[in-house]
Each structure stands twice: as structure tokens, then as C-alpha cells.
């Protein structure tokens, strides 16, 4: 059987013997082995890996819990702020943690830094970096697209550059590459706890770190030196056996897993890979698997420390870190007998290549059944575009395997039939594949090489080959394929697969092609089959760093000026939100009852809106414009409860705000899944919203809402969602807000008698203070004054 799933309740858990793999001589380490000064990275002075402190914290927690620990537990508990007093219960406790570092991409960094500036601190208290990767639109090719982006976004880049210099933050200029690739190449170390203002921060799990996506307000806490709070996760153990071969790639592990768990199956959990198969996956391959764990809602994913990770650290100039990790290796793998709340087993030797989609990353189809699924579902059969790269799949291993397939086709005299694009994940990857010839192969194959940036993966794609509304199919090695995600066209059927499968299908130009079984015709009409991909996990001649795109903070920061023009339409200084008035909220209109999937893309679209990420009022004009209104089945058209007029969602919210009327949103399951987009929480707060009431929330979005002083509430009985009508009015009894207690919502139907609905909430005491004070930032400022 290819995959087995074992679901266990709270009483009976799975006790899984961890296969440790590394030599047992590492099982005990004396203090002297850990009492060394090893820098976290080669770019910063004074930031060291503290395995000794982590080991001491773990010893304290072990003495309290007296049971084997999973790898995820070890990393989390070794970073506890108070290991002696911290309450620890999976799925219940709120852990106060001390992350090793913070990373921000340029779209989210603007708001995070604006919030940090309003706190009035002279410098970040923890290592922080900003990465310019989101604002570069793919259009005609890397160099020209980058030059255009630098011109268009000059104001934002200048702000970020000077703010980073002012507040002691490392700055990666446009063209450096994608944040997650830069982190893996430079900053992630085994056993680290890292937070980043992007949901795919989880990519760091490929190098044995707990790397977790957060909202900007969480990042500001850590930048300001406060502990970071995380609800203690549960643990899904994924046992990997066997070994991949042929056309199967690491991407297929997570594509398969997404089909098993669905997009919300990992919510509230850390996915932890173990077993003999885990050690056979390369560090960058493990990064691919961990990266796309965001698509099943997981808090993060992590692989055990392996020799492959040591090799990657050495290849990226960090041999000393790899050697130090070996000395601590017994704590960088799960304990024998570690308990998981759920166990899923995947045999890599039997794993087929998968293609996931369209419109959701958890619709998983093995390649042997994909052609049949295309016919059965009426998906557009012609493949218009194949895209490889992105933060998920742009490693040297990915690029060499992909290039081997393209070279095979070229040697038979054929090129890509569909359009083909390549997005290098970093300047280092681009320079290395340029030196080693893979880039030339892609160009001969007919490919367009895009900038070292996110590009089409996040909707930064000026696509011209199809009209909006025209049904078509594309396939990528990206992570997300929600409706309209890549090109803004809701009729585009977007599929996700390994880079190998993308290149193969691009050659055929058809969704019906299976490279494992089907033949192609060469330039003379002779049939042939593509050879399975081959490639090097790491470059034999080492990495070429390419152009130096890193800006270190200056030694003299006092004279640096950070300027935000009052007339700017890209940047806007923040004003504090108003605190709660201490009263129940009555007679509130429902701004929109959102029907079905409502991701952060629906709540705050990316694409052309990215340019306003530093201007809260301007970007609020995209609030919920992608959500489907149950009242009419349309997007961005709601009825104003005061005037009776139908208008855009943001315009209606602004009208309510101008009249002093608070409002609520009603949402469906897993509301706010997708990117860790803080603006999806800031915008409803800015436009006068009080509460978002749903069947369930995605983890990051729920936390983001709390941080901004909003009430994320869930129906105690999910069926009550169906009882609420878009034109009802509601009362929210805010005075009932208390830890562990439900909140009452009174519903006043337009035609009918008033009834009550119980709403659950997950606030703890400090989070209730956020609501009372108007936001977490207000609470921080209040404490600073006292």
C-alpha cells in the first residue's frame, strides 16, 4: 500500500520508535562540546547558536514531562521563555517562546516596520532581515523586469533600505532572490526557531528548523524583544520508508500528503517527517516538502537532522555550523518512542508522481490517472504555460534535473511546445546555473528566464497570451493554485507538480502526456521516450554567489533618516486603533456573508495591490473584493443596510464607518487560509469591523485578527452558519469575553423573531487585553509608558 493513515484520539496515541540514523555515540554530549561560539551565519556579528542553553531548557522540560519528545517538541521547548513555569499541553497551552530570528519579505515588511517605528524603539532586539522579492512583476524577462521594478518601487525600496539601516536590520536588495531560498542558503541552522512574515517561511523545515509564518504584528513583538506566543501544536508524524527513484521527486511527497489531509488537515499541528526514508531526501528536497506544508494548514513541518543537511551546510559555506549540529544531533531528531497524535505512512519506493489541482492544492491525482481525470472533469486539455522555480522548487537539484529533461528533448530536435518560464530562487542559484550551463539549456529549450523573485507564483505576472475569462490550463512547480492566484484569471486551471513533470508536460503541450508511459516524436517523426531526470543535489564546483545584493546595517545608525512623505500613495504612517468602549455592540449589519472558500487572496488580493502594502487606507480598497456574497452569488457587490444600495464591499464598509456603525463578517470553513497576509486583518479593522464570525479559521489569520483588536469568533454549532442571512442584524455581547467562555450573538432577522447563537473563541488573558486596548501594538505602547 502506497500510503496508510492512522488517526488516533486523545486517549490512545501512536508510539512510534524513531529511527535515529546518526551514530549513537552522539546520544550524550558534555557541556564542553556545546560550550562553543559558533555564529548563526556568515553575515552577522554577535549572533551565536546557543545549543547549550537549548539543551538546558530541554533538560528542565524533560524533568517535568517525563516522556519521550518529538523533534518539534524539542525545538519548541528548547526556546521556551520560562521552561520551569510554562504550562505545556498539546493543542491547549499558549507557549511563550524566544525565536532566534525574524525575516520579512518586502510586501509585509513595510507594515511590520511601520508598526515597529510606532513603538519608538532605537533598534531591533533580535536578528532581523528584509528581503525584496514580492514587488517584481514578471513580464518580458529577468533583467528588464528587475530594472522596471526598481524604478516603479523606488520609494518603497528607499524606505525599506533606510529603515533597515536605521534599526539594525539586514537588507536584501531587489534581485537577491526569494526570502525562503535566501534564508535556507544563509540563515537557517539546525534546531533554530525562526518566524517570518510569509506563510512559506516553513521552507526552513528542510534544514531541521522550526520556521513559522506569522503576521507582521507577531514579528514586531519579537523585533521589540518580547516573547512570541504560539498555541501548543499537535503533531502529525509522517513516516517515510523506501527511497525515491525515476520520475518521483520530493514534491510528490507533499502532493500525496495534501491529498490525504486536505487543505485544513494540518491546522494546529506540526508535521514531522521521520523514518528511514526521511534521511534519503536532500536538504533542498526536504525544504520543498516543508514549504508546501503551508497548503495543508500546518503550523510548520520539519525533517530530522541528516548527513544530507550537513553536506548542504558545507556547500553553502557553513561547515562549522554543520559540525556543531553534529555535536547536538541527538536533540535534532525525535526521541525513541516519541508520541504523535496521528501517523501517516508513505512508501517512497512506490510513490507515483502527482499533479495537484486545479483551483486547490489538495486535489491530488497520480500521473497514471491524470489523463483520465482531465477527460472526466472537462479540464482544458491543451497546456498553455509551464512554469518552474519559485521558493518551493528552485534548488540546484531541481534545476539540474529539469535541465536534463530539456536537454533530452533538444537532442531529439524538439523544444517546449507550451510557453515555458524559469524563476531562479536566488541570485546564487541563477549565477550557478548560468556558470554550469543549465540556464543556456533552458533558453535553447525556449524558456524565458525571469527575475530572482516570486513573480507568477504570487500573481506578479503580466500575462498576455490569454484574455481574462478565457478557460486554459497551466502547470507549475509552485505551491498554491487558488482561483486567479497566478494570473488574475479565474478561468485559468492551475496545476501543481514537480519541476520534472512540468518540463515533461511542457514538451508535449498537453495534459494527457505521461512521461512514464507515453512516447513523443522527434524532429524526424520517430517515436522516443524521455529519459528519467538526472541531476546533482549540490554543485560539484560549489555555488557561485553572483552579484552581492546584501546591505549590512551601518555601524553609525544615528544619522540615518527614514522618510515617509505625507503625500505618498505607497506609504502611510500608522495611527493607533481606538480601544474598546467597554460595551456590548448592538444592531450591527453583516457587511458580507462569505460563501465557500475565503482565502487571504479573497480578503486582500495581491498582484497589482502589492504596491499599496505600506499604505493601509489605499490597500483597504481591496478588502474582501474576491469573496462571494451568499446574497447574490457575486463578488464585490453587497447591499448597504442603511441606504439599501448595492455597492462594492470596501465602499459599503467606508459608508458604515463614516456613520459610526460597526459591522461583522460571516465566513465559512477555514476562513483566511493561504498567505500570512496581515493586511487581511488590518483592513477590516481600519474600515470599522468588529468581528469575523466563521465555521473555522486558518491559524495565522485568527492570530492576525486578534493582534489588530478584532474578534475572531466561531460558531459553537457550525450548522448555525446556515441560519444567518445576509440582511440580518446582530448584537455581539462583548462584555462576555473571558478565557474559555463562549460569547453570545443575538440575531435579529429582517423577518422573524430574534434568536441567540453561541460563538466560541480562543482568547487568553493577554489577548483579551489586546482587544480591550484596541490592538497588540497599543498594548505594547501602554506597557512601555508604565
VEXVOVO-491085 format. One line per field, with one value per residue (C-alpha): y, x, z; residue in one letter. Coordinates in Angstrom, 2 decimals. Example, Ala and Ser with C-alpha at 12.3 -4.5 7.8 and 13.67 -1.06 7.14 Angstrom:
residues 2
py = (-4.50 -1.06) .
px = (12.30 13.67) .
pz = (7.80 7.14) .
residuo = (A S) .
//
This chain:
residues 786
py = (0.00 3.39 5.40 4.41 6.77 6.11 8.59 8.44 10.12 11.95 8.84 6.39 7.87 6.26 5.45 5.47 4.34 6.97 5.70 7.82 7.03 9.01 7.31 6.55 7.98 11.35 10.39 12.11 15.39 17.04 20.75 21.44 20.14 22.67 25.48 26.97 30.25 29.38 32.21 31.74 32.85 34.42 37.85 38.99 39.55 38.77 36.33 32.84 29.41 28.57 24.79 24.78 26.95 24.93 21.71 23.16 24.19 20.72 19.09 21.20 20.30 16.60 16.51 17.92 15.85 12.61 11.24 10.98 14.10 14.59 16.67 19.55 19.50 19.54 22.62 24.48 23.62 24.46 28.00 28.49 31.83 30.11 26.36 25.98 27.60 27.24 25.31 22.60 20.79 19.96 21.80 23.88 25.81 29.08 28.78 31.87 31.43 33.18 32.82 33.02 35.45 37.28 37.53 39.79 39.96 43.43 43.40 42.57 44.32 47.73 47.35 45.46 48.25 50.97 49.25 48.84 52.53 53.48 51.56 54.11 51.71 52.55 49.08 45.59 43.36 40.17 39.40 40.55 40.68 42.16 40.59 42.36 39.61 40.35 43.58 42.47 41.76 39.10 40.49 40.16 38.71 38.94 41.90 44.24 43.24 43.92 47.33 48.29 47.16 49.14 52.25 51.76 50.81 53.20 54.95 51.68 50.26 53.51 53.40 49.78 50.35 53.37 51.83 48.69 50.81 52.83 49.90 47.44 45.13 43.23 44.27 42.05 44.24 43.56 40.76 38.92 36.17 34.78 35.19 31.46 30.49 33.23 32.02 28.42 29.46 31.85 31.91 28.69 26.37 23.01 23.35 27.02 28.66 31.27 33.38 35.12 37.36 34.94 31.65 29.77 30.58 26.90 26.11 26.19 22.83 21.29 22.25 20.97 24.29 25.17 28.07 29.50 32.04 34.89 38.23 41.46 42.25 38.98 39.89 43.31 41.66 39.67 42.61 44.57 41.86 40.44 36.70 35.27 33.36 30.16 27.79 24.48 22.42 18.80 16.53 14.65 12.09 11.20 8.02 7.78 4.39 3.32 5.66 7.76 6.92 7.65 10.40 10.65 13.79 15.32 17.46 14.23 13.53 16.68 16.49 13.00 14.16 17.13 14.69 12.68 15.53 18.22 21.92 22.09 18.70 20.10 23.07 23.42 20.77 20.43 17.86 15.88 13.56 10.54 7.02 5.68 7.43 10.87 10.60 9.86 13.23 16.08 19.22 21.26 18.46 18.43 22.21 21.65 19.25 21.53 24.59 23.21 22.06 25.53 24.19 21.73 24.41 23.07 25.33 24.16 21.00 19.63 16.92 15.27 16.29 14.19 13.89 15.49 18.61 18.60 18.42 21.36 23.46 22.71 23.56 26.93 27.87 26.82 23.72 24.92 25.08 21.58 20.23 21.98 20.46 17.00 17.57 18.29 15.77 13.61 16.58 17.33 14.10 12.69 10.61 6.89 6.21 9.75 10.05 11.53 12.46 10.99 8.91 8.75 6.39 6.89 4.37 6.42 3.38 3.05 6.77 7.93 11.42 13.52 16.50 18.57 20.89 22.78 25.58 23.88 22.32 19.24 17.72 15.11 12.84 10.29 10.67 7.27 8.54 12.18 11.94 10.16 12.90 15.60 13.96 13.21 16.78 18.59 20.45 22.30 19.67 21.95 23.12 26.83 27.50 25.51 27.38 26.11 27.67 29.69 29.35 25.77 24.32 26.32 24.45 23.38 19.83 20.96 22.94 20.22 17.56 19.88 20.79 17.09 16.61 19.74 18.62 15.20 16.88 19.19 16.24 14.82 18.11 19.38 22.20 23.24 23.22 25.28 28.57 27.94 30.14 29.68 31.58 31.16 31.20 33.29 35.17 32.36 29.75 31.94 32.55 28.89 27.51 30.21 29.05 25.34 25.56 24.76 28.31 28.08 24.77 26.37 29.24 26.87 24.92 28.07 29.23 32.76 33.31 35.60 37.70 36.13 36.85 35.44 36.54 34.45 32.36 35.26 36.85 39.15 38.11 40.40 37.52 38.37 35.03 34.58 37.01 37.26 34.82 32.50 28.92 27.46 25.23 25.96 23.80 24.98 23.78 26.42 25.77 27.50 27.29 29.01 30.55 33.50 33.15 33.19 35.41 37.01 34.96 32.93 30.66 29.54 25.92 25.91 22.60 21.96 19.29 18.69 20.68 17.38 16.80 20.44 20.30 16.96 18.15 21.45 19.47 17.70 20.76 18.54 17.48 13.97 13.29 10.82 10.66 7.33 5.58 7.86 8.49 11.74 12.30 13.70 16.19 13.37 11.90 8.99 7.99 8.14 8.26 10.85 9.50 9.87 13.06 13.09 15.81 16.80 17.64 20.12 21.80 19.92 23.20 24.86 27.69 30.89 33.72 36.01 39.72 40.87 42.12 42.29 45.56 45.23 47.83 50.64 50.96 54.54 54.38 57.57 59.81 57.68 59.36 57.36 59.50 58.79 61.58 62.68 62.88 59.35 56.91 53.96 54.59 55.90 56.27 54.43 55.91 53.80 51.99 53.07 50.93 49.02 51.19 48.53 47.95 45.28 46.01 46.13 46.33 45.57 44.96 41.98 43.54 40.28 36.65 34.99 31.73 28.90 29.23 32.62 32.75 35.72 36.23 36.78 39.09 41.14 40.39 40.54 41.23 44.92 45.65 44.77 48.31 49.59 47.25 50.21 52.38 50.97 53.28 52.71 48.95 48.75 49.39 45.71 44.38 41.25 42.12 38.48 36.94 35.51 37.10 34.48 37.04 37.16 34.72 37.64 39.09 42.68 43.52 43.88 45.64 48.67 48.06 51.81 53.07 49.89 50.47 47.74 48.72 47.41 45.82 48.45 51.34 49.94 49.46 53.03 54.30 52.41 53.77 57.35 56.90 55.34 51.91 48.85 45.72 41.99 39.42 35.90 33.30 29.62 26.86 27.58 31.30 33.10 30.14 30.94 33.61 35.09 38.34 40.75 43.23 40.78 41.58 45.23 46.24 45.16 46.78 50.00 50.12 49.74 46.00 44.48 40.71 37.98 35.04 31.76 28.00 27.82 29.88 29.27 29.66 32.65 34.69 34.12 35.38 38.35 39.41 39.23 41.32 44.10 44.21 42.32 39.42 36.17 34.03 30.59 29.05 26.60 24.68 25.05 24.48 27.90 29.42 28.42 30.17 33.59 35.59 38.43 41.05 40.08 42.45 41.10 42.01 40.84 40.65 41.72 42.03 38.22 37.89 35.73 32.93 29.66 31.08 31.39 34.75 35.26 36.66 37.81 37.60 39.92 38.56 41.03 38.99 36.78 36.52 37.21 34.16 33.57 31.78 30.73 31.64 30.09 31.99 31.13 34.31 34.03 36.79 38.79 38.56 39.90 42.90 43.38 43.63 45.99 48.28 48.30 46.21 44.34 47.34 49.63 47.18 47.25 51.06 51.19 48.93 50.96 54.09 52.43) .
px = (0.00 1.40 0.14 -1.60 -3.22 -3.63 -5.80 -5.60 -7.69 -6.65 -6.53 -4.78 -1.82 0.69 4.01 6.49 10.07 12.21 14.90 17.83 20.15 23.12 25.70 24.57 27.85 26.11 23.46 25.19 27.04 29.04 28.86 32.22 31.02 28.19 30.05 31.39 30.88 29.57 27.98 24.43 25.56 28.42 26.81 26.18 28.49 27.47 24.64 25.59 23.94 23.19 22.82 23.95 21.01 18.65 19.94 19.47 15.89 15.13 16.52 14.13 11.12 12.08 12.20 8.68 7.07 8.99 8.23 9.89 9.64 9.05 11.54 9.09 8.58 12.33 12.87 9.88 10.58 14.27 13.15 10.69 10.87 10.17 10.83 10.23 6.80 5.39 2.12 2.56 -0.41 -0.69 -3.48 -4.31 -1.43 -0.11 3.65 5.80 8.86 12.13 12.77 16.30 15.45 12.79 12.54 10.24 9.55 9.17 5.39 4.82 7.95 6.51 3.70 5.85 8.46 5.81 4.40 7.87 8.59 5.43 6.73 9.57 12.49 16.00 16.93 15.54 16.23 16.58 18.31 16.06 16.28 14.14 14.02 12.86 11.14 7.40 7.20 8.89 6.36 7.18 6.69 9.45 12.50 14.64 16.96 14.36 11.66 14.04 15.04 11.40 10.54 13.40 12.14 8.45 9.07 11.92 10.03 9.30 12.79 14.34 12.08 12.96 16.67 16.89 14.61 16.75 19.90 18.29 17.00 19.90 18.19 19.88 18.55 18.49 18.06 15.75 17.22 18.66 16.10 13.12 13.14 12.83 15.68 17.90 17.08 17.96 21.22 22.35 20.42 18.59 20.54 19.54 17.35 16.55 13.21 12.56 9.49 8.80 6.07 5.19 3.34 6.06 8.66 8.04 10.53 13.22 11.99 14.12 17.20 15.88 14.47 11.02 10.33 6.87 4.83 3.32 1.65 3.59 2.38 3.88 7.13 7.07 6.80 9.98 11.75 10.93 12.31 9.04 8.40 6.37 3.19 2.09 -0.69 0.98 0.52 -0.38 1.92 1.31 4.04 4.73 6.77 8.77 10.05 11.82 13.61 12.55 13.73 12.97 10.40 9.39 10.62 10.30 7.36 5.37 5.62 3.74 1.37 0.42 0.13 -2.07 -4.48 -4.63 -5.01 -6.82 -6.04 -7.16 -5.95 -2.75 -4.32 -2.97 -0.30 3.37 4.04 7.11 8.79 10.67 11.66 14.44 13.08 13.43 17.23 17.32 15.78 18.19 18.10 16.61 14.16 13.09 12.68 10.26 8.19 8.20 7.41 4.18 3.10 1.54 -1.01 -2.41 -2.66 0.23 1.87 5.13 6.91 10.30 12.77 15.28 18.92 20.73 24.05 22.38 21.83 25.46 26.51 24.25 25.63 29.15 28.26 26.84 29.96 28.70 30.74 31.32 27.55 27.15 29.86 28.29 24.91 26.53 27.58 23.92 22.47 20.65 18.37 17.82 15.88 12.84 13.33 12.79 9.17 8.02 4.24 2.28 -1.39 -1.69 0.56 0.63 2.97 4.28 6.49 8.80 9.72 6.08 5.23 3.99 4.50 1.42 -0.31 -2.50 -5.32 -6.93 -8.13 -6.95 -3.62 -5.19 -6.86 -4.13 -4.03 -1.26 0.13 -1.25 -4.80 -4.36 -5.28 -8.47 -9.26 -8.71 -11.31 -13.76 -13.69 -13.56 -10.37 -8.76 -6.50 -4.00 -1.20 -0.59 2.30 4.72 6.50 9.34 11.18 9.68 10.52 9.24 11.32 14.33 17.22 20.30 18.93 15.62 17.33 19.77 17.05 14.81 17.65 18.40 14.85 15.04 18.44 16.97 14.26 16.76 18.93 15.87 15.41 12.34 11.65 8.88 5.50 3.89 5.33 7.98 9.35 12.13 12.26 15.62 15.10 18.14 21.00 23.27 21.18 20.95 24.69 25.50 23.20 24.47 28.03 27.19 25.11 21.58 20.41 21.63 19.77 16.53 16.95 17.68 14.59 12.51 12.34 12.09 14.26 12.51 13.93 15.10 11.76 8.31 6.75 3.84 3.70 2.07 0.24 3.07 2.64 1.66 0.28 -0.64 -1.26 -4.89 -7.71 -9.27 -12.15 -10.65 -10.52 -7.00 -4.52 -1.10 1.20 3.86 6.25 4.79 2.85 -0.52 -3.07 -6.17 -8.54 -6.84 -3.74 -1.12 -2.52 -5.70 -7.81 -10.49 -10.80 -7.17 -6.88 -3.63 -1.95 0.98 3.65 7.39 9.64 10.40 6.76 6.28 9.12 7.94 4.37 5.59 7.38 4.14 1.93 -0.86 -2.29 -2.68 1.06 2.56 6.37 6.49 4.48 3.96 6.15 6.99 8.05 11.46 12.21 12.12 8.86 10.47 9.00 11.06 10.53 12.05 14.72 14.02 15.61 19.13 20.93 23.29 21.95 24.78 27.11 30.39 32.29 30.50 27.99 28.72 27.43 26.83 26.27 26.49 22.99 23.21 23.23 24.50 23.41 26.00 27.97 26.75 22.97 22.15 22.47 20.22 16.91 13.79 11.42 7.75 6.26 2.82 1.65 2.77 0.20 2.55 3.47 1.46 2.40 0.00 -2.44 -3.42 -6.77 -9.36 -9.68 -12.89 -15.56 -16.39 -19.91 -21.80 -22.14 -25.73 -27.64 -24.63 -25.08 -23.47 -21.12 -20.97 -21.86 -19.00 -19.86 -17.37 -13.59 -12.41 -8.61 -6.42 -6.30 -10.07 -9.80 -6.81 -5.69 -2.04 -0.99 -1.48 -2.42 1.05 2.22 -0.08 1.17 2.69 -0.45 -3.26 -6.00 -5.28 -4.92 -8.15 -9.90 -9.33 -10.92 -12.99 -13.47 -12.83 -15.26 -18.51 -21.61 -24.22 -26.96 -26.35 -23.56 -21.39 -18.06 -17.65 -21.35 -23.14 -26.28 -25.89 -28.15 -28.66 -29.23 -30.45 -27.97 -25.76 -22.10 -18.52 -17.57 -14.94 -17.22 -20.05 -17.70 -16.45 -20.02 -20.75 -17.54 -18.43 -21.74 -20.10 -21.61 -19.55 -20.10 -19.34 -18.44 -19.87 -17.48 -17.35 -14.80 -11.04 -11.57 -8.31 -6.31 -3.36 -0.70 0.16 -1.30 -1.58 -3.46 -6.37 -6.75 -5.67 -8.15 -11.38 -10.13 -9.26 -12.68 -14.63 -15.19 -15.70 -15.86 -15.30 -17.61 -16.90 -17.24 -13.44 -10.26 -6.83 -4.31 -2.28 -5.32 -7.05 -3.95 -3.63 -7.20 -6.61 -3.44 -5.39 -8.05 -10.76 -12.88 -12.36 -15.31 -16.50 -19.96 -20.21 -22.52 -21.18 -24.71 -25.65 -23.80 -26.80 -29.25 -27.68 -28.97 -27.00 -29.60 -29.86 -28.66 -26.67 -25.64 -22.25 -22.14 -18.51 -18.81 -18.98 -15.46 -13.49 -10.96 -12.61 -16.14 -18.45 -19.77 -23.45 -24.60 -28.21 -29.54 -32.33 -33.75 -35.29 -38.47 -38.71 -38.06 -34.76 -32.67 -29.32 -26.23 -23.25 -19.83 -16.55 -13.29 -9.68 -8.56 -6.23 -5.80 -3.07 -5.04 -8.14 -6.01 -5.23 -8.95 -9.58 -6.68 -7.54 -4.60 -1.49 0.59 -1.47 -0.89 2.86 2.90 0.79 3.23 6.19 4.70 4.04) .
pz = (0.00 -1.00 1.94 5.14 7.56 11.24 13.15 16.92 19.57 22.69 24.83 22.51 20.71 18.42 19.99 17.17 17.59 15.91 13.60 14.70 11.78 13.09 15.26 18.79 20.07 19.74 22.30 25.18 24.93 27.65 28.21 26.62 23.23 23.27 25.02 21.79 19.99 16.56 14.60 13.32 9.85 7.92 7.59 11.16 14.09 17.65 16.93 18.05 18.11 21.75 21.79 25.42 26.53 24.34 25.94 29.44 28.65 27.33 30.47 32.55 30.40 30.33 34.12 34.18 31.41 31.91 28.44 25.02 22.87 19.19 17.22 17.01 20.77 21.33 19.20 20.64 24.26 23.91 23.03 25.90 27.69 31.02 30.83 34.58 34.72 31.21 31.06 28.40 26.89 23.22 21.46 24.56 26.14 24.80 24.67 25.19 23.01 22.15 18.40 17.04 14.28 12.22 8.43 6.40 2.68 1.19 0.85 4.53 5.81 5.05 7.57 10.08 10.07 10.21 13.29 14.80 14.21 16.08 19.12 19.39 19.86 18.56 17.27 16.78 19.77 17.72 14.40 11.55 7.77 4.98 1.51 -1.67 -3.66 -3.93 -5.90 -9.14 -11.90 -14.49 -17.97 -20.56 -18.77 -15.65 -16.24 -17.76 -15.28 -12.39 -13.75 -14.19 -10.66 -9.14 -10.94 -10.08 -6.45 -5.71 -2.93 -1.15 -1.61 -0.34 2.71 3.46 2.85 5.17 7.81 7.85 8.19 10.98 13.04 12.58 10.06 7.24 3.83 0.73 -2.34 -5.30 -7.40 -4.38 -4.62 -2.75 1.03 1.79 -0.52 0.94 4.46 3.58 1.93 4.67 7.93 8.78 11.09 12.59 15.67 15.05 15.76 13.07 12.36 9.08 7.73 4.94 5.19 3.28 5.93 6.75 3.96 6.67 7.96 5.26 7.26 10.60 11.83 13.06 10.71 11.14 9.19 11.21 10.79 10.98 14.49 15.76 14.03 15.70 19.12 18.51 16.88 20.04 22.34 23.61 23.76 20.90 21.63 19.87 20.77 21.58 18.43 17.99 16.00 12.79 12.20 8.57 8.39 5.18 4.08 0.91 -1.49 -4.48 -7.97 -11.61 -12.15 -8.48 -6.72 -3.21 -4.44 -4.85 -1.11 -0.19 -3.17 -1.97 1.63 0.67 -0.95 2.27 4.77 2.67 2.99 6.60 7.85 9.30 11.09 14.62 14.03 13.25 10.54 11.46 8.97 10.30 9.33 7.11 4.01 5.61 5.63 1.90 0.96 0.18 2.32 -0.52 -1.32 2.32 2.01 -0.89 1.20 4.24 2.10 0.74 4.20 4.36 1.87 4.41 7.09 9.19 11.74 10.19 9.03 9.98 8.96 11.32 11.09 8.49 6.69 3.65 5.74 6.85 3.18 2.29 5.14 3.95 0.34 1.44 3.41 6.85 7.69 11.26 11.83 10.39 12.68 15.69 14.80 14.76 18.38 19.25 16.81 19.38 20.14 16.45 15.93 17.74 20.86 20.55 21.43 20.61 20.52 17.61 17.57 14.11 11.88 8.10 6.25 2.71 0.93 -1.29 -3.38 -4.50 -4.66 -8.08 -9.43 -8.63 -10.18 -7.85 -8.80 -10.35 -8.03 -4.81 -3.81 -2.18 -5.26 -5.74 -8.77 -9.54 -13.04 -14.06 -13.51 -14.51 -18.21 -17.24 -14.68 -17.34 -19.57 -16.78 -15.44 -18.77 -17.89 -20.82 -22.42 -24.11 -21.83 -22.37 -19.97 -17.83 -15.04 -12.85 -9.94 -7.06 -3.38 -3.48 -6.28 -7.45 -5.89 -7.83 -7.69 -9.21 -11.93 -12.96 -13.13 -15.15 -17.49 -18.10 -19.41 -21.57 -22.96 -23.78 -25.84 -27.56 -28.55 -30.31 -32.12 -30.26 -27.84 -25.49 -27.20 -24.43 -23.20 -20.56 -17.76 -15.19 -11.90 -10.13 -6.38 -5.64 -7.26 -6.09 -7.92 -11.04 -11.14 -10.53 -13.25 -15.61 -14.94 -15.20 -18.38 -17.22 -17.92 -21.50 -21.87 -20.70 -23.15 -26.04 -24.99 -25.50 -21.92 -20.58 -17.51 -15.05 -12.21 -8.96 -7.29 -6.57 -9.87 -11.20 -8.02 -6.15 -9.07 -10.18 -13.80 -16.64 -18.68 -22.28 -24.06 -22.94 -22.24 -18.81 -18.62 -21.24 -19.99 -20.15 -18.31 -16.85 -14.72 -12.29 -9.62 -7.29 -4.08 -4.46 -7.23 -5.86 -8.38 -10.11 -7.93 -10.68 -13.43 -12.04 -14.47 -12.65 -15.69 -15.57 -14.43 -12.48 -11.62 -9.27 -9.77 -9.54 -11.90 -13.67 -14.50 -15.52 -18.05 -19.46 -19.96 -21.42 -24.14 -25.06 -24.63 -23.38 -20.02 -21.38 -21.57 -19.08 -19.45 -17.63 -20.35 -23.38 -26.40 -28.18 -31.79 -32.59 -35.39 -37.97 -36.74 -34.92 -31.57 -28.40 -24.63 -22.34 -20.03 -16.28 -14.92 -13.52 -11.65 -8.87 -5.44 -4.95 -7.48 -7.90 -8.24 -5.35 -5.55 -7.46 -5.21 -8.20 -7.60 -3.98 -3.17 0.64 2.59 6.15 8.71 9.08 12.31 12.74 12.56 14.44 11.39 9.14 8.31 7.44 5.39 4.74 2.61 3.86 0.22 -0.68 -2.05 -1.32 2.32 5.26 8.91 11.19 13.67 16.70 16.58 19.15 22.29 23.07 24.67 27.26 25.94 24.07 20.34 19.12 15.87 13.68 9.96 8.25 5.73 3.78 4.37 2.53 0.86 0.44 0.31 1.51 1.44 2.24 -1.53 -1.45 1.58 0.43 -3.11 -4.14 -7.73 -8.55 -4.93 -3.64 -4.32 -1.56 1.19 3.02 2.77 4.86 3.62 -0.06 0.16 2.13 -1.18 -1.97 1.22 0.55 -3.11 -4.03 -1.52 -2.87 -1.34 -0.43 -1.06 -4.82 -5.64 -6.79 -5.73 -4.51 -4.52 -1.19 -0.01 2.25 5.26 5.73 2.19 0.52 -2.33 -3.79 -3.84 -3.55 -0.23 0.74 -0.24 1.89 4.84 4.48 4.48 7.71 9.26 8.31 10.14 13.23 12.54 13.37 11.28 11.16 8.51 8.42 6.96 6.10 6.88 7.21 6.68 5.96 4.67 2.44 2.77 6.17 4.88 7.79 5.62 5.56 9.27 9.20 6.51 8.25 11.46 9.62 7.93 11.15 11.54 14.98 14.47 11.90 12.65 10.87 10.98 11.45 10.92 9.49 12.34 11.18 10.17 13.51 15.34 12.98 13.71 17.46 17.14 15.44 18.16 16.26 17.47 15.54 16.65 15.53 15.60 18.51 16.21 12.65 11.33 12.73 9.78 7.66 9.99 9.46 6.49 4.85 5.75 9.44 12.16 15.13 18.67 19.93 23.74 24.05 27.83 27.97 26.59 29.05 28.77 27.79 27.70 24.69 23.52 22.73 19.41 19.19 15.67 14.52 11.27 8.87 9.01 12.06 15.76 17.47 18.39 20.04 18.75 20.86 19.48 20.60 20.93 21.76 23.54 26.53 29.12 27.30 24.04 25.76 26.71 23.02 22.33 25.25 24.32 20.62 19.36 20.45 19.40 21.64 24.49 23.87 23.83 27.01 28.85 27.60 29.19 32.56) .
residuo = (X X X X X X X X X X X X X X X X X X X X X X X X X X X X X X X X X X X X X X X X X X X X X X X X X X X X X X X X X X X X X X X X X X X X X X X X X X X X X X X X X X X X X X X X X X X X X X X X X X X X X X X X X X X X X X X X X X X X X X X X X X X X X X X X X X X X X X X X X X X X X X X X X X X X X X X X X X X X X X X X X X X X X X X X X X X X X X X X X X X X X X X X X X X X X X X X X X X X X X X X X X X X X X X X X X X X X X X X X X X X X X X X X X X X X X X X X X X X X X X X X X X X X X X X X X X X X X X X X X X X X X X X X X X X X X X X X X X X X X X X X X X X X X X X X X X X X X X X X X X X X X X X X X X X X X X X X X X X X X X X X X X X X X X X X X X X X X X X X X X X X X X X X X X X X X X X X X X X X X X X X X X X X X X X X X X X X X X X X X X X X X X X X X X X X X X X X X X X X X X X X X X X X X X X X X X X X X X X X X X X X X X X X X X X X X X X X X X X X X X X X X X X X X X X X X X X X X X X X X X X X X X X X X X X X X X X X X X X X X X X X X X X X X X X X X X X X X X X X X X X X X X X X X X X X X X X X X X X X X X X X X X X X X X X X X X X X X X X X X X X X X X X X X X X X X X X X X X X X X X X X X X X X X X X X X X X X X X X X X X X X X X X X X X X X X X X X X X X X X X X X X X X X X X X X X X X X X X X X X X X X X X X X X X X X X X X X X X X X X X X X X X X X X X X X X X X X X X X X X X X X X X X X X X X X X X X X X X X X X X X X X X X X X X X X X X X X X X X X X X X X X X X X X X X X X X X X X X X X X X X X X X X X X X X X X X X X X X X X X X X X X X X X X X X X X X X X X X X X X X X X X X X X X X X X X X X X X X X X X X X X X X X X X) .
//
